[in-house]
Protein backbone atom coordinates (compact mmCIF):
# COMPACT_ATOMS: atom_id res chain seq x y z
CA UNK A 1 0.00 0.00 0.00
CA UNK A 2 1.27 3.43 -0.94
CA UNK A 3 0.20 6.95 -0.01
CA UNK A 4 0.21 9.84 -2.49
CA UNK A 5 -0.99 13.41 -2.22
CA UNK A 6 -3.77 14.76 -4.41
CA UNK A 7 -1.23 17.03 -6.11
CA UNK A 8 1.05 14.07 -6.94
CA UNK A 9 -1.81 12.01 -8.32
CA UNK A 10 -3.19 14.95 -10.32
CA UNK A 11 0.21 15.52 -11.90
CA UNK A 12 1.00 11.85 -12.60
CA UNK A 13 -2.37 10.07 -12.82
CA UNK A 14 -1.42 7.71 -15.68
CA UNK A 15 1.65 6.54 -13.75
CA UNK A 16 -0.39 5.85 -10.61
CA UNK A 17 -3.03 3.95 -12.58
CA UNK A 18 -0.35 1.88 -14.31
CA UNK A 19 1.29 1.13 -10.96
CA UNK A 20 -2.02 -0.05 -9.50
CA UNK A 21 -2.69 -2.24 -12.52
CA UNK A 22 0.77 -3.72 -13.09
CA UNK A 23 1.96 -4.10 -9.51
CA UNK A 24 -1.49 -4.83 -8.06
CA UNK A 25 -0.84 -2.05 -5.58
CA UNK A 26 -3.42 -0.03 -3.66
CA UNK A 27 -2.78 3.71 -3.47
CA UNK A 28 -4.40 5.90 -0.85
CA UNK A 29 -4.79 9.48 -2.03
CA UNK A 30 -4.55 12.16 0.64
CA UNK A 31 -5.64 15.78 0.72
CA UNK A 32 -4.39 18.04 3.50
CA UNK A 33 -2.88 14.96 5.13
CA UNK A 34 -6.18 13.05 5.30
CA UNK A 35 -7.27 10.10 3.14
CA UNK A 36 -9.79 11.14 0.49
CA UNK A 37 -9.70 8.50 -2.25
CA UNK A 38 -8.47 5.04 -3.11
CA UNK A 39 -6.90 3.78 -6.32
CA UNK A 40 -6.83 0.03 -6.50
CA UNK A 41 -6.63 -2.62 -9.18
CA UNK A 42 -9.84 -4.33 -10.24
CA UNK A 43 -10.29 -7.40 -12.39
CA UNK A 44 -13.09 -8.31 -14.77
CA UNK A 45 -14.21 -10.90 -12.22
CA UNK A 46 -14.37 -8.26 -9.47
CA UNK A 47 -16.39 -6.00 -11.74
CA UNK A 48 -18.85 -8.77 -12.59
CA UNK A 49 -19.24 -9.65 -8.92
CA UNK A 50 -19.91 -6.00 -8.04
CA UNK A 51 -22.45 -5.72 -10.83
CA UNK A 52 -24.37 -8.79 -9.69
CA UNK A 53 -24.28 -7.65 -6.07
CA UNK A 54 -25.58 -4.21 -7.00
CA UNK A 55 -28.37 -5.75 -9.07
CA UNK A 56 -29.37 -8.04 -6.20
CA UNK A 57 -29.32 -5.12 -3.75
CA UNK A 58 -31.51 -3.02 -6.06
CA UNK A 59 -34.02 -5.83 -6.51
CA UNK A 60 -34.18 -6.51 -2.78
CA UNK A 61 -34.63 -2.81 -2.05
CA UNK A 62 -37.43 -2.58 -4.64
CA UNK A 63 -39.16 -5.61 -3.09
CA UNK A 64 -39.03 -4.06 0.39
CA UNK A 65 -40.26 -0.70 -0.93
CA UNK A 66 -43.42 -2.39 -2.20
CA UNK A 67 -43.98 -4.28 1.05
CA UNK A 68 -47.28 -3.65 2.84
CA UNK A 69 -46.53 -2.72 6.46
CA UNK A 70 -50.10 -3.51 7.56
CA UNK A 71 -49.04 -7.13 8.09
CA UNK A 72 -46.72 -6.03 10.88
CA UNK A 73 -49.66 -4.55 12.82
CA UNK A 74 -50.78 -8.10 13.61
CA UNK A 75 -47.45 -9.26 15.03
N, C-alpha and C positions, 0 to 999 in steps of 0.2 A: 504494500500500500504506500502511496506517495501523496504528499500534499503539494499543492501549487496555488499561488495567488490568482485572483481573477485577472489581474493585469498580465501575468505570465501566460495564462490560458488564452486570453484574448489575443495576445501577440502571436502565439504559436499553436493555435488550435489544431491544425492538421498533424503536427508532431505529437501532441498529446493523444489524439484519437488513434494514430498509428501505434503508439506505445501501448495503449489499452488493448488494441486488437492483436498485435503481434506478440506482446509479452504477457498477455492475459493479466494485466495489472490494473488495479482499481486506483483511481486518482480522486482525491478529495479536494474540491476547489474551495478556497477560503476568500472571504471578503472582510476586511478590517479585522483579520485574525480569527474569524469565526467561520465554521463550515457553512457553505451555502448551496453546494451542488456536488453531484457525484458523477464521475465518468467511469463507466465500467464496461468490460466486454460483454457482448450478448450473442448467443448462438441462435441459429434458426429454430432449434428445438426449444430454447428458452422463450423465444418470441411466440411460437405456437402454443406453448403451455400457458403463457400469459393471456393470449387471445382466448383460449378456451375457458380459462378461469374467469376472465372478464365477462364473457358471454353467459356463463353459469350464474355469476353474481347478478347480472342484469335481469336474467329470467327469474331468479329467486326473488329479487326485489319487486319485480312487476307482479309476481304471484301474491306477495304479501300486501302490496298496495291495493289489490282488488279484494282482499280478505274482508269478510263481514264480521265486525267486532261484536255484533249482537250475540253471537254464540258464547262469548266469554262472560256475558251477564249471567248465564246459568251455572257457571262453575263456582 
